[in-house]
Amino acid sequence: MFRIGIIGAGWIAEKMCDAIAPFTDIEIYAVASRTTEKAEAFAAEHDIRKAYGSYEEMVCDPDIDLVYIATPHSHHYDHAMLALEHGKPVLVEKAFTANARQAKELIETAKSKGLFITEAIWTRYMPLSHKVREIMESGIIGEPRVLTATLCYMMENKERIVRDDLCGGALLDLGVYTLNFARMYFGTDIVKTVTNCHLGPSGMDMHESISLSFADGKMANLQSGALCLNDRQGIISGTEGYIKVDNINCPEVVEVYRNYELVERYTKDDDMVNGYEYQVIECRRCIKEKLMESPMMPHEETISIMKQMDDLRKEWGVRYPYDE
């Protein structure tokens, strides 16, 4: 049995519990919250064996194989470091940390201790995401040249979006998905970035557009925000057709068009629970094989994306208390 301990008892922890519930060889074994009462209530609701009112107490539990960090961005560094210091492999919810400095420190600590750590950017681990790359590289749409990705939700009043001490703004919560989408399919050799950003009353980024130019001539146009709803689509356009991804946040349908005619259609696996399970399955595989990082989300890529977001925030004037 592969046993997981969760730090945090919010909505994202609930999604992880739902994802793992059907498995017979993986178990949400423990949960830790700021109070024993909250941990016990969460454990009772999700049939979890152990509840801790202290994060440190939970990471000392010798039966836990992986610690999942499900707290706000602002707390990822401290909670992941706590787990590493107690010898636990870690799955850290996106965005990995507040900034690149924190990301480097976590990864360096994990390497020094010979421990596995990875970022829970779930789209990196989904089979349908991998299928998109396979389609793109098959040549069916010709030479890929332009990519667009959008992800917007109505979230303008959520605390985690408007508070700087919670690493607020749309970028770390939503824009991170558009950046990952672009880098997954067009690579990392970005030579020029042009952006526009709308700041909210608290100084956090609420809506942004990002245009990336790549060394090979490709372009990516990305939009994310917390002020409206949109189609959440990703489109990869080539010289002979295009690929349309429905919901870049959790790909469910992928359509392939050639000369504007639909020629192929793919859907998510019938046995997919909610998508969170794939990152756990990958963590288990990596830990079993004594790997310290997943090839699906290499440490170098996590740090690079955090640095990219640091640079964007600096351009927009968005600062967190954890920035230097």
C-alpha positions in Angstrom: 0.0 0.0 0.0 1.3 3.5 -1.0 0.3 5.9 1.8 -0.2 9.6 1.4 -0.3 12.3 4.0 -2.0 15.6 3.1 -1.0 19.0 4.6 -4.0 21.2 4.3 -7.7 20.4 4.5 -9.2 22.7 1.9 -11.0 22.1 -1.4 -7.9 21.0 -3.3 -7.2 18.3 -0.7 -10.8 17.2 -1.2 -10.2 16.8 -4.9 -7.1 14.6 -4.2 -9.2 12.5 -1.8 -11.8 12.0 -4.5 -9.2 11.0 -7.0 -7.6 8.3 -4.8 -10.8 6.9 -3.3 -11.3 4.2 -6.0 -7.7 2.9 -5.7 -7.0 -0.3 -3.7 -3.2 0.1 -3.7 -3.0 3.8 -2.9 -4.5 5.4 0.3 -5.0 8.9 1.7 -3.7 7.7 5.0 -3.4 10.9 7.0 -4.4 14.6 7.0 -3.0 17.5 9.0 -4.6 20.9 9.5 -4.1 23.8 11.8 -6.5 22.4 14.4 -7.2 18.9 15.5 -11.0 19.6 15.1 -10.7 20.5 11.4 -8.4 17.6 10.7 -10.7 15.1 12.4 -13.7 16.5 10.6 -11.9 16.2 7.2 -10.7 12.7 8.0 -14.2 11.6 9.0 -15.7 12.9 5.8 -13.1 11.2 3.6 -12.5 8.0 5.6 -8.9 8.9 6.4 -7.3 6.8 9.1 -5.2 9.5 10.9 -5.9 13.1 11.7 -3.2 15.5 13.0 -3.7 19.0 14.4 0.0 19.6 13.8 1.9 19.5 10.5 5.1 18.4 12.2 3.4 15.6 14.0 2.1 14.2 10.7 5.5 14.3 8.8 7.0 12.3 11.7 4.6 9.4 11.0 6.8 6.6 9.7 4.0 5.0 7.7 3.6 7.9 5.2 5.3 7.4 1.8 4.5 10.8 0.3 3.4 14.1 1.6 1.1 16.2 -0.6 1.2 20.0 0.1 -2.3 21.3 -0.4 -2.0 24.7 1.3 -1.9 28.2 -0.4 1.0 29.1 -2.6 2.4 31.3 0.2 2.9 28.2 2.5 4.3 25.7 0.0 7.9 26.4 0.8 7.6 26.1 4.6 5.4 23.0 4.5 7.5 21.2 1.8 10.7 22.0 3.6 9.2 20.6 6.8 8.4 17.4 5.1 11.9 17.1 3.5 13.6 17.8 6.8 11.7 14.8 8.2 12.8 12.6 5.3 9.5 12.6 3.4 9.2 12.7 -0.5 6.9 15.5 -1.5 4.3 16.4 -4.1 3.9 20.2 -4.0 0.7 21.7 -5.4 1.2 24.4 -8.1 2.5 27.0 -8.2 5.5 25.2 -6.7 6.5 28.2 -4.5 6.2 31.9 -4.2 9.3 32.5 -6.4 12.3 30.9 -8.0 14.6 31.4 -5.0 12.3 29.3 -2.9 12.0 26.6 -5.6 15.8 26.3 -5.9 16.1 25.9 -2.1 13.5 23.2 -1.9 15.0 21.2 -4.8 18.5 21.6 -3.5 17.4 20.4 -0.1 15.6 17.4 -1.6 18.7 16.4 -3.7 21.0 16.8 -0.7 18.8 14.3 1.2 18.2 12.0 -1.7 14.5 12.6 -1.6 11.9 12.8 -4.4 10.1 16.1 -4.9 7.9 17.3 -7.8 5.3 19.9 -8.7 1.6 19.0 -8.8 0.9 20.7 -12.1 -1.6 18.0 -13.0 -1.8 18.7 -16.7 1.9 17.6 -17.1 0.9 14.1 -16.0 -2.4 13.5 -17.9 -2.4 11.0 -20.8 -4.4 13.3 -23.0 -1.8 16.0 -22.6 0.8 13.5 -23.8 -1.5 12.6 -26.7 -1.5 16.3 -27.9 2.3 16.2 -28.3 2.0 12.9 -30.1 -0.5 14.4 -32.5 1.6 17.5 -33.0 4.7 15.5 -33.8 2.9 13.2 -36.2 2.8 15.9 -38.9 -0.9 15.8 -39.4 -1.2 19.6 -38.9 2.0 20.3 -40.8 4.6 22.5 -39.2 3.2 24.0 -35.9 3.7 27.8 -35.9 1.3 29.5 -33.5 -0.2 28.5 -30.2 -3.0 30.2 -28.2 -4.2 29.3 -24.7 -6.8 31.0 -22.5 -7.9 30.3 -18.9 -10.2 32.7 -17.0 -12.6 32.3 -14.1 -14.6 34.6 -12.0 -12.4 34.8 -8.9 -12.0 38.5 -8.3 -13.2 38.3 -4.7 -11.3 35.2 -3.6 -8.8 35.8 -0.8 -6.1 33.7 -2.4 -6.4 36.0 -5.5 -6.4 39.4 -3.9 -4.0 39.0 -0.9 -0.3 39.5 -1.5 0.6 37.5 1.6 -1.2 34.5 0.0 0.8 35.1 -3.3 -2.3 36.3 -5.0 -3.0 37.3 -8.5 -4.1 35.4 -11.6 -0.6 34.4 -12.7 0.3 31.8 -10.1 -3.2 30.4 -9.9 -4.3 30.4 -13.6 -1.5 31.9 -15.8 0.8 29.1 -14.8 -1.4 26.7 -16.8 -1.1 28.8 -20.0 2.7 29.0 -19.6 2.9 25.3 -19.0 0.8 24.7 -22.1 3.0 26.8 -24.3 6.2 25.2 -22.9 4.9 21.7 -23.1 4.4 22.0 -26.9 6.6 24.8 -28.1 9.6 24.4 -25.8 11.6 26.8 -23.7 13.8 28.7 -26.1 11.9 32.0 -25.6 13.6 35.0 -27.1 11.0 37.7 -26.6 8.1 38.4 -24.2 5.5 41.1 -24.6 2.8 41.5 -22.0 -0.1 43.5 -20.8 -1.6 43.3 -17.3 -4.5 44.8 -15.3 -3.9 45.2 -11.6 -6.7 45.0 -9.0 -7.3 47.4 -6.1 -4.9 45.3 -3.9 -2.1 45.5 -6.4 -2.4 41.9 -7.6 -2.6 41.0 -11.2 -6.2 40.2 -12.2 -6.0 39.8 -15.9 -3.0 39.4 -18.2 -2.1 38.7 -21.8 1.4 37.3 -22.6 2.9 36.9 -26.1 6.0 34.7 -26.4 8.3 34.5 -29.4 10.5 31.4 -29.8 13.9 31.1 -31.4 12.6 28.9 -34.2 9.9 31.5 -35.2 7.0 30.0 -33.3 4.7 32.3 -31.3 2.4 31.7 -28.4 -0.4 34.1 -27.3 -1.7 33.5 -23.7 -4.4 35.0 -21.7 -5.5 34.4 -18.1 -7.5 36.2 -15.6 -9.8 36.3 -12.6 -12.4 38.8 -14.0 -14.4 36.8 -16.5 -15.3 33.4 -17.9 -13.9 32.2 -21.2 -13.6 29.0 -23.3 -10.4 27.7 -21.6 -9.2 26.5 -24.9 -5.8 25.8 -26.3 -5.1 25.8 -30.0 -2.0 24.7 -31.8 -2.0 25.9 -35.4 0.1 24.5 -38.2 0.6 24.9 -41.9 -2.0 22.3 -42.7 -4.4 22.3 -39.8 -4.7 22.7 -36.1 -5.3 20.9 -32.8 -8.0 22.2 -30.4 -7.8 21.3 -26.7 -10.9 21.7 -24.7 -10.0 23.0 -21.2 -6.3 23.4 -20.9 -6.8 23.2 -17.1 -8.0 19.6 -17.4 -8.0 18.4 -21.0 -11.2 16.5 -21.7 -11.5 16.6 -25.5 -8.9 17.0 -28.2 -9.9 17.6 -31.8 -7.7 17.6 -34.9 -8.6 19.7 -37.9 -6.9 19.4 -41.3 -7.9 22.1 -43.9 -10.6 23.2 -41.5 -12.2 19.7 -41.4 -12.4 17.6 -38.3 -10.4 14.4 -38.9 -9.7 13.0 -35.4 -11.2 13.3 -32.0 -9.8 12.1 -28.7 -11.4 12.1 -25.2 -10.2 11.6 -21.7 -9.8 8.0 -20.4 -13.1 6.4 -19.4 -11.5 5.4 -16.1 -10.2 8.8 -15.2 -11.5 9.9 -11.8 -10.8 13.6 -11.9 -7.2 13.8 -13.2 -5.4 14.3 -9.9 -4.7 10.6 -9.7 -2.1 10.7 -12.6 0.4 12.8 -10.6 0.2 10.4 -7.7 0.7 7.4 -9.9 3.8 9.1 -11.3 5.1 9.9 -7.8 4.7 6.3 -6.7 6.6 5.1 -9.8 9.4 7.5 -9.3 9.8 6.7 -5.6 9.7 3.0 -6.3 12.5 3.5 -8.9 14.4 5.7 -6.5 14.2 8.8 -8.8 14.4 12.3 -7.3 12.4 14.0 -10.0 9.8 13.1 -12.6 10.7 13.4 -16.3 7.2 14.6 -16.8 8.0 17.8 -14.8 11.8 18.1 -14.4 13.2 20.2 -11.6 14.9 22.5 -14.1 11.5 23.2 -15.7 9.8 24.0 -12.4 12.6 26.5 -11.5 12.5 28.0 -15.0 8.8 28.6 -14.9 9.0 30.1 -11.4 11.8 32.5 -12.8 9.6 33.3 -15.8 6.7 34.3 -13.4 9.1 36.2 -11.2 10.2 38.3 -14.3 6.5 38.9 -15.3 5.5 40.0 -11.8 8.5 42.3 -11.7 7.5 43.9 -15.0 3.9 44.4 -13.6 5.0 45.6 -10.2 3.4 42.7 -8.4 5.3 41.8 -5.2 4.9 39.3 -2.4 6.3 39.6 1.1 8.6 36.6 0.3 10.4 38.3 -2.6 13.9 39.6 -2.1 
